[in-house]
Every structure is written in C-alpha cells, then in structure tokens.
C-alpha cells in the first residue's frame, strides 16, 4: 500500500521547517517550491473550523486516482516501484496539463535554469524516495517540530488523525482522489 505525506492542519504553525528541509535535501533554489505552507484566512480570529487563520503544507500527495498521470500526453508522469507519482524529466515537454489537472497545485514549472528539473520542465515533491529506500521518513516529515506532517498508508493516516482528534483537510471529492475509493 502506498505511503504518502498528509498534513494535519490543526498542528501546522507555519514555521517553514518543511520547506527548508526540502530545499536542503534536494539542493534547490529559493524560487522552487516542492512543498509550500499556504495560509488561509490570514489574521482572522478563531479556529480553522470557524473561519480563523490556519496553515496547510501543500505538496504532492501521490494520489491513488492521480489526475496528473491521466492527462500527461508523453507519459512523463508515472508510478515508480513504491507506487509514488514521479516525473521522467527526459519525457516532460512542459505543457502544464498536469498542473492544471492537480487539485493541489503540486506540479511546478521553475523558470530558472539552475533548478532541480531545468527551466520549463515540471518539478514536484518526490516524497524523498531515496530516503525511503534507506528506511528514513521524508525530510519534511522528519523535520516538522509539531508533527504536522503524517506519513503512512491511508489506514495508518486515518488511525493517527483519529488518535489526535484531527480532521482531514480534504473535501470528500479530494479524499477520493488522494486515497481512492475502497483503499485500505
């Protein structure tokens, strides 16, 4: 079963640790964002449930029903041996279809030549697949001081969120894309 990183928005404090950990791990410049903490209702009082300020780390969730894979005309987006969504940079033509299809904005198109993917070529979170092969968690998960990033299978994530008393950030239709229908 595919493990993925999912945010617990009740715990994110917008410290930027996940963003920095990703940049250091992958030696990427300040213009690239493989993970980005997005602030909702900035400055508003209350909880996220009552319209108050909240923060969401956004990255590739390796969706079970990945629309980015479905729309890629060159098959540059594919699942690797870990069932993670990856990009073959040699096949990417920079058409941006995947970016339009992704409900979470994960595919990015850096404009600088000195980027991880190259100018105009799609780049996204890899879920630190090299670290996974070494038995480590993704850099963002390992770094987060509030444990706002949960890494696991859908059932592990569900159990952990329930244990914490946290709700998922996903709408029902988004959850079906991320976790699939009938996933473990």
Residue pairs with C-beta under 8 A, 6 or more apart in sequence:
1 83
1 153
1 154
1 155
1 183
1 184
2 62
2 64
2 82
2 83
2 84
2 153
3 82
3 127
3 132
3 151
3 152
3 153
3 156
4 61
4 62
4 84
4 127
4 151
4 152
4 154
4 157
4 178
5 59
5 61
5 125
5 127
5 138
5 140
5 141
5 149
5 150
5 151
6 61
6 149
6 150
6 151
6 157
6 161
6 168
6 169
6 178
7 56
7 57
7 58
7 148
7 149
7 150
7 169
8 147
8 148
8 149
8 150
8 161
8 164
8 166
9 48
9 54
9 55
9 56
9 148
9 166
9 169
10 48
10 164
10 166
10 167
11 146
11 147
11 148
11 164
11 166
12 37
12 54
12 55
12 56
12 57
12 146
12 148
13 55
13 145
13 146
13 148
14 37
14 39
14 55
15 145
15 146
16 37
17 140
17 143
17 144
17 145
18 35
18 37
18 57
18 140
18 141
18 143
18 144
18 148
18 149
19 33
19 35
19 36
19 37
19 140
20 143
21 139
21 140
21 142
21 143
22 28
22 34
22 35
22 125
22 139
22 140
23 29
23 30
23 32
24 139
25 128
25 131
25 139
26 34
26 116
26 126
27 116
28 34
28 115
28 116
29 110
29 112
29 114
29 115
31 110
31 111
31 112
31 115
32 108
32 110
32 115
32 116
32 123
33 108
34 59
34 60
34 108
34 123
34 124
34 125
34 126
35 57
35 58
35 59
35 125
35 140
36 57
36 58
36 59
37 55
37 56
37 57
37 58
38 55
38 56
38 57
38 58
39 53
39 54
39 55
40 48
40 53
40 54
40 55
40 56
41 48
41 51
41 52
41 53
41 54
42 53
43 53
44 51
44 52
44 53
45 52
45 53
46 52
47 54
48 54
56 169
57 140
57 148
57 149
58 104
58 105
58 106
59 104
59 106
59 124
59 125
59 140
60 85
60 104
60 106
60 107
60 124
60 125
60 126
60 127
61 104
61 106
61 178
62 83
62 84
62 85
62 127
63 85
63 177
63 178
63 180
64 177
64 178
64 179
64 180
64 183
65 176
65 177
65 178
65 180
65 181
66 77
66 79
66 85
66 177
67 101
67 102
67 103
67 177
68 77
68 85
68 97
68 98
68 99
68 101
68 102
68 106
68 107
69 77
69 78
69 79
69 85
69 98
70 101
71 97
71 98
71 100
71 101
72 97
72 98
73 93
73 95
73 97
74 91
74 92
74 93
75 88
75 91
76 87
76 88
76 89
76 90
76 91
76 92
76 93
76 122
77 85
77 86
77 87
77 88
77 98
77 122
78 85
78 86
78 88
79 85
79 86
80 86
80 129
82 127
82 129
82 132
84 126
84 127
84 129
85 124
86 126
86 129
87 107
87 117
87 122
87 123
87 124
89 117
89 118
89 121
89 122
92 117
92 121
92 122
94 109
94 120
94 121
94 122
96 107
96 109
96 122
98 107
98 122
99 105
99 107
99 108
99 109
99 122
103 174
103 177
104 174
106 124
106 125
107 122
107 123
107 124
108 122
108 123
108 124
109 120
109 121
109 122
109 123
110 116
110 117
110 118
110 119
110 121
110 123
111 119
111 120
112 119
113 119
115 123
116 123
117 123
127 138
128 136
128 137
128 138
128 139
128 140
131 137
131 138
131 139
132 138
136 142
137 151
138 149
138 151
140 149
141 149
141 150
141 151
150 156
150 157
150 160
150 161
152 160
153 184
154 179
154 180
154 183
154 184
155 183
155 184
161 167
161 168
168 175
170 178
